[in-house]
Amino acid sequence: MLIKKIVILFSGEGSNLENLLKKLHKKSFKSFQVEVVSAITNNPDAKGIQKAKNLGVDTIILNHKTFKSREEFDTKLVETIKNLEVNLTVLAGFMRILTPIFTNEIKAINIHPSLLPLFKGANALERSFDSDMKVAGVSVHDVVSEIDAGEIIMQRCFDKKEMDFDNFKSKIHECEHEIYYKAVLKVLKI
Ligand code: GAR
């Protein structure tokens, strides 16, 4: 069976990483099997490292603090991803701004905790919670050089109701876990 390879980039908790591994890694779909060949993090203390290990996937650590510039970090990141020969790069809570060195070379998708094009960039979850909007949600989009501006691949929204911040955050993560693996499969089929 055809194997489609992906790499997952993350920076912290890794709940999306864990969910993607459970839903996709070594699982067979209609015409292909998915293999998560590796994970990559910029944070040596990321909790996701152990989560990936528990599910049989090693993490490559590229500590951004050891690079002289954003460009130098991105050059190494691109080289590392190219060596893995993946079909798709999946950003799951990867908290680094990427330069065109990355976006011009690597086909990648990202998950963002808001209904894009609203609340692009940092602290999107908090800004979405604080807004007067009656609905909130999550978006999966193509990674391009402008932050959170690539074509939207999939979204999920919900009614904010009277949620407190903790409930809101849980609902955001629930929506992310519901759609991200589906979005990955949708992109891999193309
Ligand atoms: C997720 O909510 C993701 O949408 C967000 O970081 C969180 C990572 O959680 N990403 C961004 O804000 C990117 N701009 P996780 O580490 O538990 O998957």
Residues whose N, C-alpha, C, O or C-beta is under 5 A from the ligand:
A	BS01	GAR	G12 E13 G14 S15 N16 L17 A92 G93 I111 H112 P113 G121
